[in-house]
Amino acid sequence: MKAVFDTNVLIAAFLTDGLCAKLLLRARRNEFSLILCPFILQEFQKFLQIKIKASNQEIEMAVNLLKEAASEINQPSFFSGIKRICRDADDDNILKCALASESDYLVTGDDDLLTLHKYGKTKIIKPRQFESLFIDD
Protein backbone atom coordinates (compact mmCIF):
# COMPACT_ATOMS: atom_id res chain seq x y z
CA MET A 1 0.00 0.00 0.00
CA LYS A 2 1.38 3.41 -1.02
CA ALA A 3 0.40 6.69 0.61
CA VAL A 4 1.34 10.33 0.17
CA PHE A 5 1.06 12.44 3.31
CA ASP A 6 0.14 16.08 2.76
CA THR A 7 2.39 18.58 4.49
CA ASN A 8 -0.23 19.31 7.17
CA VAL A 9 -0.16 15.65 8.26
CA LEU A 10 3.63 15.71 8.53
CA ILE A 11 3.57 18.93 10.53
CA ALA A 12 0.99 17.47 12.92
CA ALA A 13 3.18 14.37 13.29
CA PHE A 14 6.07 16.51 14.51
CA LEU A 15 4.14 19.01 16.63
CA THR A 16 1.81 16.67 18.52
CA ASP A 17 2.01 13.19 19.94
CA GLY A 18 -1.23 12.07 18.34
CA LEU A 19 -2.64 10.19 15.41
CA CYS A 20 -0.39 11.70 12.75
CA ALA A 21 2.70 10.86 14.80
CA LYS A 22 1.41 7.28 15.04
CA LEU A 23 0.98 7.14 11.27
CA LEU A 24 4.51 8.41 10.70
CA LEU A 25 5.75 5.72 13.07
CA ARG A 26 3.89 3.13 10.99
CA ALA A 27 5.75 4.42 7.93
CA ARG A 28 9.07 4.12 9.76
CA ARG A 29 8.17 0.50 10.60
CA ASN A 30 7.41 -0.12 6.89
CA GLU A 31 3.76 -0.97 7.50
CA PHE A 32 3.06 0.89 4.26
CA SER A 33 5.10 2.81 1.68
CA LEU A 34 5.24 6.53 2.46
CA ILE A 35 5.77 8.56 -0.69
CA LEU A 36 7.06 12.12 -0.54
CA CYS A 37 8.29 14.57 -3.14
CA PRO A 38 10.65 17.57 -3.07
CA PHE A 39 7.68 19.97 -2.99
CA ILE A 40 6.29 18.42 0.21
CA LEU A 41 9.73 18.40 1.84
CA GLN A 42 10.32 22.06 0.91
CA GLU A 43 6.90 23.10 2.19
CA PHE A 44 7.57 21.22 5.45
CA GLN A 45 10.99 22.86 5.77
CA LYS A 46 9.57 26.32 5.12
CA PHE A 47 6.88 25.84 7.79
CA LEU A 48 9.47 24.81 10.39
CA GLN A 49 11.68 27.75 9.46
CA ILE A 50 9.05 30.49 9.29
CA LYS A 51 6.25 29.44 11.64
CA ILE A 52 8.14 27.43 14.25
CA LYS A 53 11.42 29.36 13.96
CA ALA A 54 13.33 26.07 14.18
CA SER A 55 17.10 26.16 13.85
CA ASN A 56 18.79 24.89 10.70
CA GLN A 57 20.01 21.87 12.65
CA GLU A 58 16.48 21.06 13.91
CA ILE A 59 15.08 21.42 10.39
CA GLU A 60 17.77 19.17 8.96
CA MET A 61 17.08 16.52 11.61
CA ALA A 62 13.32 16.64 10.96
CA VAL A 63 13.73 16.41 7.18
CA ASN A 64 16.16 13.52 7.58
CA LEU A 65 13.62 11.69 9.75
CA LEU A 66 11.03 12.12 7.01
CA LYS A 67 13.44 10.88 4.36
CA GLU A 68 14.21 7.81 6.48
CA ALA A 69 10.49 7.09 6.89
CA ALA A 70 9.79 7.51 3.18
CA SER A 71 9.97 4.55 0.83
CA GLU A 72 10.34 6.90 -2.10
CA ILE A 73 11.06 10.55 -2.82
CA ASN A 74 9.13 11.01 -6.01
CA GLN A 75 9.96 13.49 -8.80
CA PRO A 76 6.52 14.33 -10.26
CA SER A 77 7.88 16.59 -13.00
CA PHE A 78 6.55 14.19 -15.66
CA PHE A 79 3.05 15.33 -14.71
CA SER A 80 3.86 19.05 -14.67
CA GLY A 81 1.48 19.62 -17.57
CA ILE A 82 -1.57 18.57 -15.56
CA LYS A 83 -4.30 21.18 -15.68
CA ARG A 84 -5.20 23.15 -12.60
CA ILE A 85 -7.45 21.09 -10.32
CA CYS A 86 -7.46 22.89 -6.97
CA ARG A 87 -8.06 26.45 -5.91
CA ASP A 88 -4.60 26.40 -4.31
CA ALA A 89 -1.78 25.57 -6.73
CA ASP A 90 0.17 24.03 -3.85
CA ASP A 91 -2.54 21.38 -3.56
CA ASP A 92 -2.05 20.56 -7.24
CA ASN A 93 1.58 19.72 -6.44
CA ILE A 94 0.43 17.26 -3.79
CA LEU A 95 -1.94 15.65 -6.30
CA LYS A 96 0.87 15.40 -8.85
CA CYS A 97 3.00 13.56 -6.30
CA ALA A 98 0.19 11.06 -5.65
CA LEU A 99 -0.44 10.58 -9.36
CA ALA A 100 3.23 10.21 -10.33
CA SER A 101 3.81 7.59 -7.62
CA GLU A 102 0.55 5.75 -8.33
CA SER A 103 -0.28 6.01 -4.64
CA ASP A 104 -3.33 4.28 -3.25
CA TYR A 105 -4.01 7.06 -0.74
CA LEU A 106 -3.45 10.75 -0.21
CA VAL A 107 -3.75 11.46 3.51
CA THR A 108 -4.66 15.04 4.33
CA GLY A 109 -6.61 17.35 6.60
CA ASP A 110 -7.05 19.89 3.79
CA ASP A 111 -10.75 20.34 3.00
CA ASP A 112 -10.00 21.50 -0.56
CA LEU A 113 -8.34 18.14 -1.27
CA LEU A 114 -10.81 16.08 0.75
CA THR A 115 -13.76 17.36 -1.31
CA LEU A 116 -12.24 15.63 -4.35
CA HIS A 117 -12.55 12.20 -2.62
CA LYS A 118 -10.44 10.64 -5.37
CA TYR A 119 -7.87 11.70 -7.95
CA GLY A 120 -7.09 9.11 -10.58
CA LYS A 121 -6.80 5.87 -8.64
CA THR A 122 -5.75 7.68 -5.44
CA LYS A 123 -8.33 7.89 -2.65
CA ILE A 124 -8.12 11.13 -0.67
CA ILE A 125 -8.81 10.51 3.00
CA LYS A 126 -8.33 11.94 6.49
CA PRO A 127 -5.65 10.58 8.84
CA ARG A 128 -8.28 8.81 10.99
CA GLN A 129 -9.64 6.99 7.93
CA PHE A 130 -6.12 5.92 6.97
CA GLU A 131 -5.45 4.65 10.50
CA SER A 132 -8.62 2.56 10.34
CA LEU A 133 -7.04 0.55 7.50
CA PHE A 134 -4.61 -1.00 10.00
CA ILE A 135 -5.59 -3.82 12.32
CA ASP A 136 -3.54 -3.90 15.49
CA ASP A 137 -3.24 -7.21 17.29
C-alpha positions as a Markdown table, in Angstrom:
| # | Residue | x | y | z |
|---|---|---|---|---|
| 1 | Met | 0.0 | 0.0 | 0.0 |
| 2 | Lys | 1.4 | 3.4 | -1.0 |
| 3 | Ala | 0.4 | 6.7 | 0.6 |
| 4 | Val | 1.3 | 10.3 | 0.2 |
| 5 | Phe | 1.1 | 12.4 | 3.3 |
| 6 | Asp | 0.1 | 16.1 | 2.8 |
| 7 | Thr | 2.4 | 18.6 | 4.5 |
| 8 | Asn | -0.2 | 19.3 | 7.2 |
| 9 | Val | -0.2 | 15.6 | 8.3 |
| 10 | Leu | 3.6 | 15.7 | 8.5 |
| 11 | Ile | 3.6 | 18.9 | 10.5 |
| 12 | Ala | 1.0 | 17.5 | 12.9 |
| 13 | Ala | 3.2 | 14.4 | 13.3 |
| 14 | Phe | 6.1 | 16.5 | 14.5 |
| 15 | Leu | 4.1 | 19.0 | 16.6 |
| 16 | Thr | 1.8 | 16.7 | 18.5 |
| 17 | Asp | 2.0 | 13.2 | 19.9 |
| 18 | Gly | -1.2 | 12.1 | 18.3 |
| 19 | Leu | -2.6 | 10.2 | 15.4 |
| 20 | Cys | -0.4 | 11.7 | 12.7 |
| 21 | Ala | 2.7 | 10.9 | 14.8 |
| 22 | Lys | 1.4 | 7.3 | 15.0 |
| 23 | Leu | 1.0 | 7.1 | 11.3 |
| 24 | Leu | 4.5 | 8.4 | 10.7 |
| 25 | Leu | 5.8 | 5.7 | 13.1 |
| 26 | Arg | 3.9 | 3.1 | 11.0 |
| 27 | Ala | 5.8 | 4.4 | 7.9 |
| 28 | Arg | 9.1 | 4.1 | 9.8 |
| 29 | Arg | 8.2 | 0.5 | 10.6 |
| 30 | Asn | 7.4 | -0.1 | 6.9 |
| 31 | Glu | 3.8 | -1.0 | 7.5 |
| 32 | Phe | 3.1 | 0.9 | 4.3 |
| 33 | Ser | 5.1 | 2.8 | 1.7 |
| 34 | Leu | 5.2 | 6.5 | 2.5 |
| 35 | Ile | 5.8 | 8.6 | -0.7 |
| 36 | Leu | 7.1 | 12.1 | -0.5 |
| 37 | Cys | 8.3 | 14.6 | -3.1 |
| 38 | Pro | 10.6 | 17.6 | -3.1 |
| 39 | Phe | 7.7 | 20.0 | -3.0 |
| 40 | Ile | 6.3 | 18.4 | 0.2 |
| 41 | Leu | 9.7 | 18.4 | 1.8 |
| 42 | Gln | 10.3 | 22.1 | 0.9 |
| 43 | Glu | 6.9 | 23.1 | 2.2 |
| 44 | Phe | 7.6 | 21.2 | 5.5 |
| 45 | Gln | 11.0 | 22.9 | 5.8 |
| 46 | Lys | 9.6 | 26.3 | 5.1 |
| 47 | Phe | 6.9 | 25.8 | 7.8 |
| 48 | Leu | 9.5 | 24.8 | 10.4 |
| 49 | Gln | 11.7 | 27.7 | 9.5 |
| 50 | Ile | 9.1 | 30.5 | 9.3 |
| 51 | Lys | 6.2 | 29.4 | 11.6 |
| 52 | Ile | 8.1 | 27.4 | 14.2 |
| 53 | Lys | 11.4 | 29.4 | 14.0 |
| 54 | Ala | 13.3 | 26.1 | 14.2 |
| 55 | Ser | 17.1 | 26.2 | 13.9 |
| 56 | Asn | 18.8 | 24.9 | 10.7 |
| 57 | Gln | 20.0 | 21.9 | 12.6 |
| 58 | Glu | 16.5 | 21.1 | 13.9 |
| 59 | Ile | 15.1 | 21.4 | 10.4 |
| 60 | Glu | 17.8 | 19.2 | 9.0 |
| 61 | Met | 17.1 | 16.5 | 11.6 |
| 62 | Ala | 13.3 | 16.6 | 11.0 |
| 63 | Val | 13.7 | 16.4 | 7.2 |
| 64 | Asn | 16.2 | 13.5 | 7.6 |
| 65 | Leu | 13.6 | 11.7 | 9.7 |
| 66 | Leu | 11.0 | 12.1 | 7.0 |
| 67 | Lys | 13.4 | 10.9 | 4.4 |
| 68 | Glu | 14.2 | 7.8 | 6.5 |
| 69 | Ala | 10.5 | 7.1 | 6.9 |
| 70 | Ala | 9.8 | 7.5 | 3.2 |
| 71 | Ser | 10.0 | 4.6 | 0.8 |
| 72 | Glu | 10.3 | 6.9 | -2.1 |
| 73 | Ile | 11.1 | 10.5 | -2.8 |
| 74 | Asn | 9.1 | 11.0 | -6.0 |
| 75 | Gln | 10.0 | 13.5 | -8.8 |
| 76 | Pro | 6.5 | 14.3 | -10.3 |
| 77 | Ser | 7.9 | 16.6 | -13.0 |
| 78 | Phe | 6.5 | 14.2 | -15.7 |
| 79 | Phe | 3.1 | 15.3 | -14.7 |
| 80 | Ser | 3.9 | 19.0 | -14.7 |
| 81 | Gly | 1.5 | 19.6 | -17.6 |
| 82 | Ile | -1.6 | 18.6 | -15.6 |
| 83 | Lys | -4.3 | 21.2 | -15.7 |
| 84 | Arg | -5.2 | 23.2 | -12.6 |
| 85 | Ile | -7.4 | 21.1 | -10.3 |
| 86 | Cys | -7.5 | 22.9 | -7.0 |
| 87 | Arg | -8.1 | 26.4 | -5.9 |
| 88 | Asp | -4.6 | 26.4 | -4.3 |
| 89 | Ala | -1.8 | 25.6 | -6.7 |
| 90 | Asp | 0.2 | 24.0 | -3.8 |
| 91 | Asp | -2.5 | 21.4 | -3.6 |
| 92 | Asp | -2.1 | 20.6 | -7.2 |
| 93 | Asn | 1.6 | 19.7 | -6.4 |
| 94 | Ile | 0.4 | 17.3 | -3.8 |
| 95 | Leu | -1.9 | 15.7 | -6.3 |
| 96 | Lys | 0.9 | 15.4 | -8.8 |
| 97 | Cys | 3.0 | 13.6 | -6.3 |
| 98 | Ala | 0.2 | 11.1 | -5.6 |
| 99 | Leu | -0.4 | 10.6 | -9.4 |
| 100 | Ala | 3.2 | 10.2 | -10.3 |
| 101 | Ser | 3.8 | 7.6 | -7.6 |
| 102 | Glu | 0.6 | 5.8 | -8.3 |
| 103 | Ser | -0.3 | 6.0 | -4.6 |
| 104 | Asp | -3.3 | 4.3 | -3.3 |
| 105 | Tyr | -4.0 | 7.1 | -0.7 |
| 106 | Leu | -3.4 | 10.8 | -0.2 |
| 107 | Val | -3.7 | 11.5 | 3.5 |
| 108 | Thr | -4.7 | 15.0 | 4.3 |
| 109 | Gly | -6.6 | 17.3 | 6.6 |
| 110 | Asp | -7.1 | 19.9 | 3.8 |
| 111 | Asp | -10.8 | 20.3 | 3.0 |
| 112 | Asp | -10.0 | 21.5 | -0.6 |
| 113 | Leu | -8.3 | 18.1 | -1.3 |
| 114 | Leu | -10.8 | 16.1 | 0.8 |
| 115 | Thr | -13.8 | 17.4 | -1.3 |
| 116 | Leu | -12.2 | 15.6 | -4.4 |
| 117 | His | -12.6 | 12.2 | -2.6 |
| 118 | Lys | -10.4 | 10.6 | -5.4 |
| 119 | Tyr | -7.9 | 11.7 | -7.9 |
| 120 | Gly | -7.1 | 9.1 | -10.6 |
| 121 | Lys | -6.8 | 5.9 | -8.6 |
| 122 | Thr | -5.7 | 7.7 | -5.4 |
| 123 | Lys | -8.3 | 7.9 | -2.7 |
| 124 | Ile | -8.1 | 11.1 | -0.7 |
| 125 | Ile | -8.8 | 10.5 | 3.0 |
| 126 | Lys | -8.3 | 11.9 | 6.5 |
| 127 | Pro | -5.7 | 10.6 | 8.8 |
| 128 | Arg | -8.3 | 8.8 | 11.0 |
| 129 | Gln | -9.6 | 7.0 | 7.9 |
| 130 | Phe | -6.1 | 5.9 | 7.0 |
| 131 | Glu | -5.5 | 4.7 | 10.5 |
| 132 | Ser | -8.6 | 2.6 | 10.3 |
| 133 | Leu | -7.0 | 0.5 | 7.5 |
| 134 | Phe | -4.6 | -1.0 | 10.0 |
| 135 | Ile | -5.6 | -3.8 | 12.3 |
| 136 | Asp | -3.5 | -3.9 | 15.5 |
| 137 | Asp | -3.2 | -7.2 | 17.3 |
